[in-house]
Amino acid sequence: MVDLAGRNAIVTGAAVGLGNSYAHALARTGVNVAVCDLRDEIHDVASALQAHGVKAAAWQGDVADPVHVRTVVDGAREAFGGIDILINNAGVWGASVADDNLDKSLADYDLIVGTNMKGEYLFGRAVIPIMIEQGRGGEIVNIATDHMVTCGTPWHVCPGTDKCPWGDSPRPTGGGEIMDLYDVSKWGLNGFLYGWAKALTPHNIRVNAFCMGATDSHMLRSFHNFDPSPEEEASWMRAEDNAQALIDLLEEGATGRNAQNINFCVGRPVKLEPPLEHVYIKPEQVEIGGAS
Ligand SMILES: NC(=O)c1ccc[n+]([C@@H]2O[C@H](COP(=O)([O-])OP(=O)(O)OC[C@H]3O[C@@H](n4cnc5c(N)ncnc54)[C@H](O)[C@@H]3O)[C@@H](O)[C@H]2O)c1
């Protein structure tokens, strides 16, 4: 197990929800944390993180704005002296359907793909050269969704089918018929997952993705118009548990799993399970020190 204390991280979209839990879990583990978000509340997050005894800094802005991304990344590097961990978390949800009119569709595209895919792309492009130049490895975790890795993709490699509430058939995508753009914005992250992991393996930089089902957050409560049934609400996973899984992943260190879409399914314990077999890339392409 790797000691994370003293490492330096960036967490995007950390004012509320999962990003806030990730930032606090990292700070509690001794990691210096830089955060950013569109929301005003982000200004209070830095002092809350400093209370864990680490350095912290915060910026308010849009992850789809390259000037903001440059400011955050350069600011974090200057404040901490380097960047070892990037958690690409900022994301938005919105309903979109195949027969939406063009004006709505363009606005939806810019918001949903602009945030979920462009934001991650820009932060990756800004941070990766720094990690390579530092020469001490690194960790990138992209926050995706279970819509794209239903039961492990392909379903037969999921290790938990015996305990799956969906029985012995593939779970239907959580996106249903009203999330084509959200699903696109998250499926597209596979390009970064596999492309970056392969390119960065020689630099000891791991790239993984978290693909969780319903987790209690501002986004989920917005989606349900703040009126979920008690049974449904009780089934949601806790952001704090997902954040602990993030720490467990990072503590694996460079020889841990790489290029994995890591599933967290409603109805199963929120914890890291053994890595899945690689089916879309050759395992040897993403082996750091002989492990993938
Ligand atoms: N909650 C779930 O059930 C769930 C499930 C699967 C995946 N996810 C993913 O987890 C991530 C976090 O989601 P959450 O549920 O915590 O959502 P949330 O809405 O509770 O928090 C998201 C945060 O990102 C910020 N943000 C949004 N757009 C931004 C932008 N353009 N620039 C900067 N900050 C921005 C928001 O202001 C907010 O603070 C997202 O990528 C989401 O798609 C969530």
The ligand as an SDF file (V2000), in Angstrom:
LIG
                    3D

 44 48  0  0  0  0  0  0  0  0999 V2000
  -24.5440   11.0110   -8.4720 N   0  0  0  0  0  0  0  0  0  0  0  0
  -24.6160    9.9580   -9.2660 C   0  0  0  0  0  0  0  0  0  0  0  0
  -25.5060    9.1160   -9.1280 O   0  0  0  0  0  0  0  0  0  0  0  0
  -23.6030    9.7700  -10.3590 C   0  0  0  0  0  0  0  0  0  0  0  0
  -23.5900    8.5240  -10.9960 C   0  0  0  0  0  0  0  0  0  0  0  0
  -22.6600    8.3110  -11.9980 C   0  0  0  0  0  0  0  0  0  0  0  0
  -21.7660    9.2960  -12.3360 C   0  0  0  0  0  0  0  0  0  0  0  0
  -21.8080   10.5130  -11.7090 N   0  0  0  0  0  0  0  0  0  0  0  0
  -20.8060   11.5130  -12.1200 C   0  0  0  0  0  0  0  0  0  0  0  0
  -20.1160   11.9430  -10.9650 O   0  0  0  0  0  0  0  0  0  0  0  0
  -19.6360   13.2810  -11.1660 C   0  0  0  0  0  0  0  0  0  0  0  0
  -20.0700   14.1320   -9.9810 C   0  0  0  0  0  0  0  0  0  0  0  0
  -21.4860   14.1310   -9.9620 O   0  0  0  0  0  0  0  0  0  0  0  0
  -22.3490   14.4910   -8.6730 P   0  0  0  0  0  0  0  0  0  0  0  0
  -23.4350   13.5150   -8.6210 O   0  0  0  0  0  0  0  0  0  0  0  0
  -21.4880   14.7070   -7.5010 O   0  0  0  0  0  0  0  0  0  0  0  0
  -22.9650   15.8780   -9.2040 O   0  0  0  0  0  0  0  0  0  0  0  0
  -23.2440   17.2400   -8.4280 P   0  0  0  0  0  0  0  0  0  0  0  0
  -24.1010   18.0460   -9.3420 O   0  0  0  0  0  0  0  0  0  0  0  0
  -23.7540   16.9460   -7.0820 O   0  0  0  0  0  0  0  0  0  0  0  0
  -21.7920   17.8840   -8.3440 O   0  0  0  0  0  0  0  0  0  0  0  0
  -21.0990   18.2260   -9.5440 C   0  0  0  0  0  0  0  0  0  0  0  0
  -20.2290   19.4320   -9.2920 C   0  0  0  0  0  0  0  0  0  0  0  0
  -19.5970   19.7810  -10.5400 O   0  0  0  0  0  0  0  0  0  0  0  0
  -19.7380   21.1880  -10.7270 C   0  0  0  0  0  0  0  0  0  0  0  0
  -19.7370   21.5300  -12.1360 N   0  0  0  0  0  0  0  0  0  0  0  0
  -20.6750   21.2400  -13.0420 C   0  0  0  0  0  0  0  0  0  0  0  0
  -20.3410   21.7560  -14.2390 N   0  0  0  0  0  0  0  0  0  0  0  0
  -19.1610   22.3830  -14.0650 C   0  0  0  0  0  0  0  0  0  0  0  0
  -18.3010   23.1130  -14.9370 C   0  0  0  0  0  0  0  0  0  0  0  0
  -18.6140   23.3030  -16.2330 N   0  0  0  0  0  0  0  0  0  0  0  0
  -17.1540   23.6180  -14.4350 N   0  0  0  0  0  0  0  0  0  0  0  0
  -16.8470   23.4460  -13.1240 C   0  0  0  0  0  0  0  0  0  0  0  0
  -17.6210   22.7650  -12.2560 N   0  0  0  0  0  0  0  0  0  0  0  0
  -18.7610   22.2490  -12.7360 C   0  0  0  0  0  0  0  0  0  0  0  0
  -21.0660   21.5270  -10.0640 C   0  0  0  0  0  0  0  0  0  0  0  0
  -21.1840   22.9040   -9.7810 O   0  0  0  0  0  0  0  0  0  0  0  0
  -21.0430   20.6460   -8.8370 C   0  0  0  0  0  0  0  0  0  0  0  0
  -20.4140   21.2650   -7.7490 O   0  0  0  0  0  0  0  0  0  0  0  0
  -20.2150   13.7380  -12.5010 C   0  0  0  0  0  0  0  0  0  0  0  0
  -19.2400   13.6250  -13.5020 O   0  0  0  0  0  0  0  0  0  0  0  0
  -21.3640   12.7800  -12.7320 C   0  0  0  0  0  0  0  0  0  0  0  0
  -21.6690   12.6410  -14.0890 O   0  0  0  0  0  0  0  0  0  0  0  0
  -22.7090   10.7690  -10.7260 C   0  0  0  0  0  0  0  0  0  0  0  0
  1  2  1  0
  2  3  2  0
  2  4  1  0
  4  5  1  0
  4 44  2  0
  5  6  2  0
  6  7  1  0
  7  8  2  0
  8  9  1  0
  8 44  1  0
  9 10  1  0
  9 42  1  0
 10 11  1  0
 11 12  1  0
 11 40  1  0
 12 13  1  0
 13 14  1  0
 14 15  2  0
 14 16  1  0
 14 17  1  0
 17 18  1  0
 18 19  2  0
 18 20  1  0
 18 21  1  0
 21 22  1  0
 22 23  1  0
 23 24  1  0
 23 38  1  0
 24 25  1  0
 25 26  1  0
 25 36  1  0
 26 27  1  0
 26 35  1  0
 27 28  2  0
 28 29  1  0
 29 30  1  0
 29 35  2  0
 30 31  1  0
 30 32  2  0
 32 33  1  0
 33 34  2  0
 34 35  1  0
 36 37  1  0
 36 38  1  0
 38 39  1  0
 40 41  1  0
 40 42  1  0
 42 43  1  0
M  CHG  2   8   1  16  -1
M  END
$$$$
